[in-house]
Amino acid sequence: MLNLERLRTLDALARHGSVSGAAEGLHVTTSAVSQQMAKLEREIGQPLVARNGRGVRLTDAGRLLADHAARIISQVELAQADVEAQRGHAVGELRLAAFPTALRGLLPAALVSLRADHPELRVRTRECEPEESLAAVVRGDLDVAVGIDWHNKRMRVPEELERAHLLDDAADLAVPVGHPLAGRAEVSLDEFGADEWISWQEGQFCHEWLVFTLRGAGVEPRIEHVAEEHHTQLAFVAAGLGVCVAPRLGRGPVPDGVRLLPVRDPVRRHIFAVWRSDAGRRPSVRAVVSALQAAGAAHPGC
């Protein structure tokens, strides 16, 4: 009889295309992936993977079995969802990911609430950028993820996923206290055409949004510094090295030397949760989304 966990390993290897990717998706070591594949090959009696340069590829038998494994795993997950739904309360394990400011600004309150209301539910969390986490939900590596739209640019959500609104998060413009506009009650983005900007990594959704928005305001952005975390961006602003957009969710204390200015045409992020459509019946998914919505509703200043 085929072992389900070994089929999960094969499925992960097929979806990720590498041993290291499969290991990351399954939250195990690369040696554990290799061991499971070796055992599965012994059970099947023929090779399932072959060397391909520095990596591996599936053999014909491996691809055939991987197709069956994906269907078997999908049926098992549907069965688990039905059984959990019949029990009527959230139990077991749920994997949740959020980008840094949501992880800091929403998840602590949500997790405390879930621990009190659903003691049999174990939520495992990880920090993950939205593009990566949404893809991980589609692959089945995560159960729920937190994503973002901006007021003028939406993130593409795969059709396999359902989404629920959590909150609207206002953003301000952060400038050095010595900036000529630092004393203003509010500003417009088109007033910062001569400024250097601090942004997210090129290729990330938020970086693309910033460039798109500034160009829409008639500003060709001069992005001189790149930092993943908002706190790092604000430290650069405090040093007088540029300006940046500063969302309020999870922002925390603002460094000395930074002035936060509301934007005349409001800049907002729309924060949402996603999950696979076939998992929507699971009480654990509904409980986590509800807790995230409650945490969003209670967040001040958004």
C-alpha positions in Angstrom: 0.0 0.0 0.0 1.3 3.5 -0.9 2.3 5.7 2.0 0.4 9.0 2.0 3.3 11.0 3.4 5.6 9.7 0.7 3.0 10.7 -1.9 2.9 14.2 -0.4 6.7 14.3 -0.8 6.5 13.3 -4.4 3.7 15.8 -5.0 5.8 18.6 -3.4 8.8 17.6 -5.5 6.6 17.8 -8.7 5.2 21.2 -7.8 8.4 22.8 -6.6 10.7 21.3 -9.1 13.6 20.7 -6.7 14.5 18.9 -3.5 15.2 22.1 -1.7 11.8 23.6 -2.8 9.9 20.5 -1.7 11.7 20.6 1.7 10.8 24.2 2.2 7.2 23.6 1.2 6.9 20.7 3.5 8.9 22.3 6.4 11.3 19.4 6.5 15.0 19.0 5.7 16.3 18.1 2.2 17.6 14.8 3.6 14.1 13.9 4.8 12.8 14.5 1.3 15.5 12.3 -0.2 14.8 9.6 2.3 11.1 9.6 1.6 11.7 9.4 -2.1 14.1 6.5 -1.7 11.5 4.6 0.3 8.8 5.4 -2.3 11.0 4.1 -5.1 11.6 0.9 -3.2 7.8 0.5 -2.7 7.1 1.2 -6.4 10.1 -0.9 -7.6 11.4 1.6 -10.2 13.1 5.0 -10.3 10.9 8.1 -9.8 13.6 10.8 -10.0 16.7 11.1 -12.0 19.7 13.5 -11.8 19.4 16.6 -14.0 22.6 18.6 -13.7 22.8 19.8 -10.1 19.1 19.1 -9.6 16.6 16.3 -10.2 13.8 15.6 -12.6 10.9 13.2 -12.4 11.1 10.1 -14.6 8.0 9.0 -16.7 7.0 6.8 -13.8 7.5 9.7 -11.4 5.3 12.0 -13.4 2.6 9.4 -13.7 2.6 8.7 -10.0 2.8 12.4 -9.2 -0.4 13.0 -11.2 -2.2 10.3 -9.1 -0.7 11.7 -5.9 -2.1 15.2 -6.5 -5.6 13.7 -7.0 -5.2 11.4 -3.9 -4.1 14.3 -1.7 -6.9 16.5 -3.0 -9.4 13.8 -2.1 -7.9 13.3 1.4 -8.0 17.1 2.0 -11.7 17.1 1.0 -12.4 14.2 3.3 -10.6 16.0 6.2 -12.6 19.2 5.5 -15.9 17.2 5.5 -15.1 15.4 8.7 -14.0 18.6 10.4 -17.2 20.3 9.2 -19.3 17.5 10.5 -17.7 17.9 14.0 -18.6 21.5 13.8 -15.7 23.0 15.6 -12.1 24.1 14.8 -9.5 21.4 15.5 -6.2 20.2 14.3 -3.5 22.2 12.6 -3.8 25.3 10.3 -0.9 26.9 8.4 -1.1 30.7 8.2 1.2 33.3 6.6 1.2 37.1 6.5 3.5 39.9 5.3 5.5 41.6 8.0 3.2 44.5 8.9 0.2 42.3 9.0 2.1 39.6 11.0 3.0 42.3 13.6 -0.3 44.3 13.5 -3.0 41.6 13.2 -1.7 38.1 14.1 -0.9 38.5 17.8 -4.5 39.6 18.6 -6.0 37.0 16.3 -3.9 34.2 17.7 -4.7 35.1 21.3 -8.4 35.1 20.4 -8.1 31.7 18.6 -6.2 30.1 21.5 -9.0 31.2 23.9 -12.0 30.3 21.7 -10.6 27.2 19.9 -8.1 25.4 22.3 -8.0 22.3 20.0 -6.8 24.3 17.1 -3.0 24.7 16.5 -2.1 27.6 14.2 1.4 27.6 12.7 2.5 31.0 11.3 5.2 32.2 9.0 6.3 35.6 7.6 5.8 35.7 3.8 5.4 38.3 1.1 1.9 38.3 -0.4 2.8 37.0 -3.9 4.7 34.1 -2.4 2.0 33.3 0.2 -0.9 33.3 -2.3 1.0 30.9 -4.5 1.7 28.7 -1.5 -2.0 28.5 -0.7 -2.7 27.4 -4.3 0.0 24.7 -4.0 -1.5 23.5 -0.7 1.6 24.5 1.3 -0.5 27.0 3.3 -4.1 27.0 4.4 -4.7 30.8 4.8 -2.7 33.8 3.8 -3.0 37.5 4.2 -2.7 39.6 1.0 -3.0 43.3 0.0 -4.4 45.5 -2.7 -3.6 49.2 -3.0 -6.4 51.7 -3.5 -5.4 52.0 -7.2 -3.8 48.7 -8.0 -5.2 45.2 -7.2 -3.2 42.1 -6.6 -4.1 39.2 -8.8 -5.8 36.5 -6.8 -5.8 33.0 -8.4 -9.3 31.8 -9.3 -8.8 28.7 -7.0 -8.9 31.0 -4.0 -11.6 32.7 -2.0 -11.0 36.0 -0.3 -12.4 38.0 2.6 -11.8 41.7 3.5 -10.0 42.3 6.8 -9.4 46.1 6.9 -8.5 49.2 5.0 -5.1 50.5 6.1 -4.3 54.2 5.6 -0.8 55.2 4.7 1.1 58.5 5.3 4.1 60.0 3.7 7.2 59.9 5.9 9.6 62.8 5.4 12.7 64.1 7.4 11.8 66.7 10.0 14.0 69.2 8.1 12.1 68.7 4.8 10.6 71.9 3.3 7.1 70.4 3.5 7.4 68.8 7.0 5.2 71.5 8.6 2.3 71.0 6.2 -1.0 69.5 7.5 -1.3 67.3 4.3 0.5 66.9 1.0 0.1 65.6 -2.5 2.4 63.0 -4.1 3.1 65.3 -7.0 4.9 67.7 -4.7 7.8 65.2 -4.2 9.1 65.0 -7.8 12.6 66.3 -6.7 12.9 63.9 -3.7 14.8 60.7 -3.4 12.6 57.7 -2.5 13.0 54.7 -0.3 11.1 51.7 -1.6 10.6 47.9 -1.4 12.6 45.4 -3.5 12.2 45.7 -7.2 9.8 43.1 -8.5 7.6 43.1 -5.4 4.0 44.1 -5.7 4.5 47.2 -3.4 7.5 48.4 -5.4 5.5 48.1 -8.6 2.6 50.0 -7.0 4.8 52.8 -5.8 6.3 53.3 -9.3 2.9 53.1 -10.9 1.4 55.6 -8.5 4.1 58.2 -8.6 4.2 58.1 -12.4 0.4 58.5 -12.4 1.0 61.7 -10.3 3.5 63.0 -12.8 6.5 62.0 -10.8 9.3 59.9 -12.2 10.6 58.2 -9.0 14.2 58.5 -8.0 14.5 55.3 -6.0 17.9 55.5 -4.3 17.4 53.0 -1.4 15.6 49.7 -1.1 14.6 48.1 2.2 12.1 45.3 2.9 11.0 46.5 6.4 9.1 49.7 7.0 11.1 50.3 10.2 14.3 50.2 8.1 12.8 52.6 5.5 11.8 55.0 8.4 15.4 54.9 9.7 16.6 56.0 6.3 14.1 58.8 6.4 15.2 59.9 9.9 18.7 60.1 8.5 17.6 62.5 5.8 18.2 60.1 3.0 14.8 60.3 1.3 11.0 59.9 1.7 8.8 56.8 1.8 5.2 55.7 2.1 4.4 54.5 5.6 1.3 52.3 6.1 -0.2 52.5 9.6 -0.8 48.8 10.3 2.0 47.4 12.4 3.9 50.6 12.2 4.9 51.0 15.9 7.0 53.9 17.2 8.2 56.4 14.7 11.9 57.3 14.9 12.9 60.8 16.0 13.6 62.9 12.9 10.6 61.6 11.0 7.5 63.6 10.2 4.4 61.7 9.0 2.1 63.6 6.6 -1.4 62.6 5.5 -1.8 62.5 1.7 -4.5 64.7 0.3 -5.9 62.0 -2.0 -5.8 59.2 0.6 -3.4 56.3 0.0 -4.8 53.0 1.3 -4.0 49.3 1.4 -6.9 46.9 1.4 -5.9 43.9 3.5 -7.6 40.5 2.8 -7.4 36.8 3.7 -7.4 34.0 1.1 -7.9 30.3 1.3 -8.6 27.5 -1.2 -12.2 27.3 -2.3 -12.4 23.5 -1.5 -11.3 24.3 2.1 -14.0 26.8 2.8 -16.1 24.3 4.7 -13.4 23.7 7.4 -14.4 25.3 10.7 -10.7 26.0 11.3 -10.4 28.1 8.2 -13.6 30.0 9.1 -12.4 30.5 12.7 -9.0 31.9 11.6 -10.6 34.3 9.0 -13.1 35.5 11.6 -10.3 36.1 14.1 -8.3 38.1 11.6 -11.4 40.2 10.7 -12.0 40.9 14.4 -8.4 41.9 14.8 -8.6 44.2 11.7 -11.8 45.8 13.0 -10.2 46.6 16.4 -7.0 48.1 14.9 -6.7 51.8 15.6 -6.0 54.4 13.0 -6.7 52.4 9.9 
